[in-house]
Amino acid sequence: MSAATGRLIVVVLFEGVDLLDVTGPPEVFSLVRRELADPGCYRVVLAAETMDPVTTSAGVRVVPDTTFEELSDSRVDTLLVPGSVETDGPGRVRALAEPAVVDRVRDLAGRARRTASVCVGAHILAAAGLLDGRRATTHWSTARQLADEHPAVRVDADPIFIREGDTWTGAGISACLDLSLALVAEDHGETVALRVARQLVMYLKRPSGQSQFSVPLEPVSGTRRVEELRHHIMDRLGERLTVADLAAHAHLSERQLTRVFRSELGMTPSAYVEAARVERARARLESTDATLERIVTECGFGTVDTLVRAFRRRLGTTPTEYRRRFRPSGAEPSVSP
């Protein structure tokens, strides 16, 4: 492939690849070129085994710009590895990592300044041995699969992206934009990344520690008793909600309650209550001017210190910093005293 100016971004293409994983990041890099009025600052190419069109998971056909062989003499700045899944039962998916794709990614990563996976592309990086001994994330729906199949990888399903040296892993779907913005920030600084975020109508770039999904959006449990408890918790976050209180409400022993929560929701009752309180506090910080003391009372944290510790533990930031980052400009102030 002939030499050209600008950072070379290579997006790996293969049959069944997730469409948004392929198209999202290039849109971010395109906006950087526009913001900087520098068409040559990034050069994005889609690379596949051959020049034949690739059919994505959405059924949309994508035409490669080049082949893997043609990149053999190219200096790759950033290798982006999207993913693909197959259905594994109702509402369940399984990430795929075809050996031929894994081999190509391993070779390209050895010649790239940095490598990043998008969504379940982390399974391909793991199969190539590129995540061994590293902390990594992926879409929450395949995190257990990643941990089971690659025990040398320290899987953390919560953050929207993780950086470990020259290797980045991103969570699913729209988080590909956050990962791409983080790469832009590394290259051109936070100011440029925030300008691009505004163009994308993403009020501010989300920090890597932000959780992949909100508590109320978690998959519905298959157990009616747990579902009722979840609604009970959300309706009474400002009240006392100990494990003993919840067990008594559900007519279960504390041990039975903990076992059911771990089985259905993947966490203890106490962890779920804290996550729900953090979620409620996030919403208040984003949409109101309520003081931290008021939010503590409304969400049942007890003290401001408890609120701060919960935010640091779950989001990697403080309530004050979260409000500064995520309160939209011009948002209506709270009417609460």
Buried (B, 14 or more C-beta within 10 A) or exposed (E): BEEEEBBBBBBBBBBBBBBBBBBBBBBBBBBBBEBBEEEEBBBBBBBBBEEEEBBBBEEEEBEBBBBBEBBEEBEBBBBBBBBBBEEEEEEEBBBBBBEEBBEBBBBBBEBBEBBBBBBBBBBBBBBBBBBBEBBBBBBBBBBEBBBEBBEEBBBBBBBBBBBBEEBBBBBBBEBBBBBBBBBBBBBBEBEBBBBBBBBBEBBBBBBBBBBBBBBEEBEEBEBEBBEEBBEBBBEBBBEEBEBEBBBEBBEBEBEEBBEBBEEBBBBBBBBBBBBBBBBBBBBBBBBBBBEBEBBBEBBBBEEBEBBBBBBBEBBBBBBEBBBEBBBEEEEEEBEEE
